[in-house]
């Protein structure tokens, strides 16, 4: 992967009546300095991470659902049962399965041991609930992977503009993806490809892995770079992700 000198995203921004418009802006979904640090020449290894079905049950068992509800009430006692997506995100994160999180930690450690620089990109539908820094600090701050969380993917399709906090602020992803790269945002795979291209990575050469329990028909286009989890991430999934990220690299 060759570093790009392109310092701005194809994403467009309409201030929606806000006259305090910025002349220069990068993609609101990433930490550009984290992706391209000035003093770290290690090759990046990208981990596109789903949440439901990977770190917590995709369909919450009654006891997990109850725990999430009680956690929301404890953390946000004045919400009066009307909890925002942001609040639900924080409470849900407190109920992640320890074994699954340990497997994700194993992937990160395996990448570091290979001499590469692990970077996590959130591809879960939870990414729409809040901004990147809120994910890193409020929702996932208690977990190791939050320290490697460099970004999140855009909307998957047009109707997700209703959910995405960035879209609500006036950022346009759909037209940018199609105009700049000929990509129609219609599923998780296309959003991942858009993120890669928009951040200077060639999807055919970049070192990345997608960990997800869903959209197998679409994500299978990534071959062995797609690790599909059954129920939750396990040791076998972690080994497959490490192999995909380190197999072609010699240090």
C-alpha positions as CSV (number, residue, x, y, z in Angstrom):
1,X,0.0,0.0,0.0
2,X,1.4,3.3,-1.0
3,X,0.6,6.4,1.0
4,X,-1.6,8.9,-0.7
5,X,-1.0,12.6,-0.7
6,X,-4.8,13.2,-1.0
7,X,-5.7,14.9,2.2
8,X,-9.5,15.3,1.7
9,X,-12.4,12.9,1.2
10,X,-14.8,12.7,-1.7
11,X,-17.5,13.2,0.8
12,X,-19.4,16.4,0.3
13,X,-20.8,18.7,3.0
14,X,-23.8,21.0,2.9
15,X,-24.1,23.1,6.0
16,X,-27.9,23.2,5.7
17,X,-28.2,26.9,6.4
18,X,-25.2,27.1,8.6
19,X,-23.1,30.0,7.3
20,X,-20.1,28.9,9.4
21,X,-18.9,26.7,6.6
22,X,-15.4,25.2,6.5
23,X,-13.3,25.5,3.4
24,X,-11.4,22.4,4.1
25,X,-12.7,19.2,5.5
26,X,-11.7,15.5,5.6
27,X,-14.0,12.5,5.9
28,X,-16.1,12.9,9.1
29,X,-15.9,9.1,9.7
30,X,-12.2,8.8,10.4
31,X,-9.2,9.9,12.3
32,X,-6.9,10.8,9.4
33,X,-3.8,11.2,11.6
34,X,-4.3,7.8,13.1
35,X,-4.6,6.2,9.7
36,X,-1.5,8.0,8.4
37,X,0.7,8.8,11.5
38,X,3.8,10.9,11.0
39,X,6.1,8.8,13.1
40,X,5.0,5.2,12.4
41,X,6.1,3.5,9.3
42,X,4.5,0.1,10.1
43,X,2.2,-1.2,7.4
44,X,-1.5,-0.8,8.4
45,X,-3.7,-3.9,8.9
46,X,-7.4,-3.0,8.8
47,X,-10.0,-4.8,10.8
48,X,-13.6,-4.0,9.7
49,X,-15.6,-4.9,12.8
50,X,-19.3,-5.8,13.2
51,X,-20.7,-5.9,16.7
52,X,-24.0,-7.9,16.9
53,X,-23.2,-11.6,16.3
54,X,-19.5,-10.9,16.8
55,X,-19.1,-9.5,20.3
56,X,-22.6,-9.9,21.6
57,X,-25.5,-12.2,20.6
58,X,-27.2,-10.9,17.4
59,X,-30.6,-11.8,18.9
60,X,-30.3,-11.0,22.6
61,X,-31.4,-13.8,25.0
62,X,-33.9,-12.6,27.6
63,X,-31.3,-12.3,30.3
64,X,-29.0,-10.2,28.1
65,X,-31.9,-8.0,27.0
66,X,-32.9,-7.4,30.6
67,X,-29.3,-6.6,31.6
68,X,-29.1,-4.0,28.8
69,X,-32.3,-2.4,29.9
70,X,-31.2,-2.3,33.5
71,X,-27.9,-0.8,32.5
72,X,-29.6,1.9,30.6
73,X,-31.8,2.7,33.5
74,X,-28.8,2.8,35.8
75,X,-26.7,5.0,33.5
76,X,-29.4,7.3,32.3
77,X,-32.0,7.5,35.1
78,X,-33.7,10.6,33.7
79,X,-34.4,9.2,30.2
80,X,-37.8,8.0,31.3
81,X,-37.7,4.8,29.3
82,X,-37.1,6.8,26.0
83,X,-33.5,5.9,25.3
84,X,-31.5,7.3,22.4
85,X,-29.4,5.1,20.1
86,X,-26.3,6.6,21.7
87,X,-27.5,5.5,25.1
88,X,-28.4,2.0,23.9
89,X,-25.0,1.7,22.3
90,X,-23.2,2.5,25.6
91,X,-25.4,0.0,27.6
92,X,-25.1,-2.7,25.0
93,X,-21.3,-2.4,25.0
94,X,-21.3,-3.1,28.7
95,X,-22.8,-6.5,28.0
96,X,-20.3,-7.8,25.4
97,X,-19.2,-11.4,25.9
98,X,-15.7,-11.5,27.5
99,X,-14.7,-14.5,25.5
100,X,-15.5,-12.8,22.2
101,X,-13.7,-9.6,23.2
102,X,-10.7,-11.7,24.1
103,X,-10.7,-13.2,20.6
104,X,-10.7,-9.7,19.1
105,X,-7.8,-8.8,21.4
106,X,-6.0,-11.8,20.1
107,X,-6.3,-10.6,16.5
108,X,-4.9,-7.2,17.5
109,X,-2.0,-8.8,19.3
110,X,-1.3,-11.1,16.4
111,X,-1.1,-8.2,14.0
112,X,1.2,-6.3,16.3
113,X,3.4,-9.4,16.7
114,X,3.7,-9.5,12.9
115,X,5.2,-6.0,12.9
116,X,2.1,-4.3,11.4
117,X,-0.1,-1.6,12.8
118,X,-3.6,-2.8,13.6
119,X,-6.5,-0.4,12.8
120,X,-10.1,-1.0,13.6
121,X,-12.9,0.4,11.4
122,X,-16.5,0.0,12.8
123,X,-18.8,-1.5,10.2
124,X,-21.6,-2.4,12.5
125,X,-25.0,-0.7,12.3
126,X,-24.2,0.7,15.7
127,X,-21.8,3.1,13.9
128,X,-24.7,5.4,13.1
129,X,-25.7,6.1,16.7
130,X,-22.9,8.5,17.6
131,X,-19.6,10.1,16.4
132,X,-16.3,8.3,16.3
133,X,-14.9,9.9,19.4
134,X,-18.0,8.9,21.3
135,X,-17.6,5.3,20.2
136,X,-13.9,5.4,21.3
137,X,-14.5,7.1,24.7
138,X,-18.1,6.5,25.8
139,X,-19.3,3.3,24.2
140,X,-16.1,1.1,23.8
141,X,-13.6,2.9,26.0
142,X,-13.3,0.0,28.4
143,X,-12.1,-2.3,25.7
144,X,-8.6,-2.6,24.1
145,X,-9.9,-2.3,20.6
146,X,-11.1,1.2,21.2
147,X,-7.5,2.4,21.2
148,X,-7.2,1.1,17.6
149,X,-10.6,2.5,16.4
150,X,-9.6,4.8,13.5
151,X,-12.9,5.2,11.7
152,X,-16.3,3.8,10.7
153,X,-17.9,3.1,7.4
154,X,-20.5,5.3,5.7
155,X,-24.2,4.6,5.3
156,X,-25.0,1.3,3.5
157,X,-27.8,2.7,1.5
158,X,-29.9,5.8,1.0
159,X,-32.5,5.2,3.7
160,X,-29.7,5.0,6.4
161,X,-29.4,8.8,6.1
162,X,-32.2,8.9,8.6
163,X,-30.0,7.1,11.1
164,X,-26.5,8.4,10.5
165,X,-25.5,11.3,12.8
166,X,-23.1,12.5,10.0
167,X,-25.8,12.5,7.4
168,X,-28.1,14.5,9.6
169,X,-25.4,17.1,9.8
170,X,-25.4,17.4,6.0
171,X,-22.6,15.0,4.9
172,X,-23.4,13.3,1.6
173,X,-21.9,9.8,1.1
174,X,-24.2,8.3,-1.5
175,X,-23.5,10.7,-4.4
176,X,-19.8,11.0,-3.5
177,X,-19.3,7.2,-3.7
178,X,-21.0,6.9,-7.1
179,X,-19.6,10.0,-8.6
180,X,-16.0,9.5,-7.5
181,X,-15.6,5.7,-7.5
182,X,-18.7,4.3,-9.4
183,X,-19.8,2.6,-6.1
184,X,-23.5,2.4,-5.3
185,X,-23.9,2.2,-1.5
186,X,-26.4,-0.7,-1.3
187,X,-24.9,-3.1,1.2
188,X,-22.1,-3.4,3.8
189,X,-19.6,-4.7,1.3
190,X,-20.0,-1.6,-0.9
191,X,-19.6,0.7,2.1
192,X,-16.4,-1.1,3.0
193,X,-15.0,-0.7,-0.5
194,X,-16.0,3.0,-0.5
195,X,-14.1,3.5,2.8
196,X,-11.0,1.8,1.5
197,X,-10.9,3.8,-1.7
198,X,-11.8,7.1,0.0
199,X,-9.0,6.7,2.4
200,X,-6.3,5.8,-0.1
201,X,-6.4,2.0,0.0
202,X,-6.6,-0.2,-3.1
203,X,-9.2,-2.9,-2.2
204,X,-7.3,-5.4,-4.3
205,X,-4.0,-4.8,-2.5
206,X,-4.8,-3.5,0.9
207,X,-4.3,-5.7,4.0
208,X,-7.7,-5.9,5.6
209,X,-10.2,-8.4,7.1
210,X,-13.9,-8.1,7.6
211,X,-15.4,-9.8,10.7
212,X,-19.1,-10.1,10.5
213,X,-22.0,-12.6,11.0
214,X,-24.2,-11.2,8.3
215,X,-24.5,-10.3,4.6
216,X,-22.4,-13.4,3.7
217,X,-23.6,-13.3,0.0
218,X,-22.2,-9.7,-0.4
219,X,-19.2,-9.9,1.9
220,X,-18.0,-13.2,0.3
221,X,-16.5,-11.0,-2.5
222,X,-13.6,-10.4,-0.2
223,X,-12.6,-14.1,-0.2
224,X,-10.5,-15.2,2.8
225,X,-10.5,-11.6,4.0
226,X,-14.1,-12.2,5.2
227,X,-14.3,-14.0,8.5
228,X,-17.9,-15.0,9.2
229,X,-18.8,-15.7,12.8
230,X,-21.4,-18.1,14.0
231,X,-23.2,-16.8,17.1
232,X,-20.1,-15.1,18.5
233,X,-16.4,-14.6,17.6
234,X,-14.3,-17.6,18.7
235,X,-10.7,-18.8,18.7
236,X,-11.0,-20.3,15.2
237,X,-12.4,-17.0,13.9
238,X,-9.5,-15.1,15.5
239,X,-6.9,-17.5,14.0
240,X,-8.5,-17.0,10.5
241,X,-8.4,-13.2,10.8
242,X,-4.7,-13.3,11.9
243,X,-3.8,-15.6,9.1
244,X,-5.6,-13.3,6.5
245,X,-3.8,-10.3,7.9
246,X,-0.3,-11.8,8.3
247,X,0.0,-14.6,5.7
248,X,1.3,-12.5,2.9
249,X,3.6,-10.3,5.0
250,X,7.2,-11.0,5.8
251,X,9.1,-9.1,8.5
